[in-house]
Amino acid sequence: MYLRKIIFLFFILLLFACSKNETVYKPTEKIDPFVLYKEGLEAFETNDFFYASKKFSEAELNFSDVDLAAKSAIMSSFSLYGINFYSEALENLYRYLRTYPADSNVIYAHYLEAVIYFEQIRDERKDLKPLLKANEKINFFLEKFPESDYAIDLKFKKDLIQNQLAAKELYIAKHYISTQKWVPAINRLKIIVDDYDRTIFIEEALHRLVEIHYHLGLEDEADKYAKILGYNYNSSEWFKQSYKVLNKDYKISKAPEKKDTPLKEKNFLDKIIKIIK
């Protein structure tokens, strides 16, 4: 019993001695978020987007002010977009929208989301999914924020998407025509007439409908589509082609070649400057 008391006393003294020498834990001092944001901004302005994203994310975690934290989050997303880290940028945007639903930059976040989907469109013949997703996001934005500055840019992008979707339908229709599958070809061409009548492919779609129906002996249907084409596009080359189908003696005169003026897309991403200043 006496030995046990000695051992117990020795153990208590040992713990006391260790506690005096032990380094007391101190939590890491909070980093100044303004310094982190400044570092991120400097990296951003020199196009070092990866480092900028890292610093903006750190700043977000250290800001106690919700508005500044939200601004850091959106800048981190934009930086990731700047290096084509699309999946990471989208994931960060989704988190931003969940965390800061009342932030003043929510409209820009939705715009950037639509742009990211748009820029992932590659070849609509091989993969239609990015095209449809971009169309969905742009439609959402235009419905929710029709009066915003970004809507102008997205309307332009929507027109491009509509043309690509129409091109996809025309490509499939031509494939069916080449294999003489007339019914599915007509169905594809009618999609263009019904859904994409504002695209550049509407004239050719109407002409192909004239050709197919005339070939099948359905002259009334052929004449119907020719009249639609003539009423709306009577000076186009496709109308001349359709007129020749219905009037074999008609000779098409060659029109002088015109050089197309390429459409220039206005870049609205420079509006990010409003966010970082």
Order of alpha helices (4+ residues) and beta strands (2+ residues): alpha-alpha-alpha-alpha-alpha-alpha-alpha-alpha-alpha-alpha-alpha-alpha-alpha
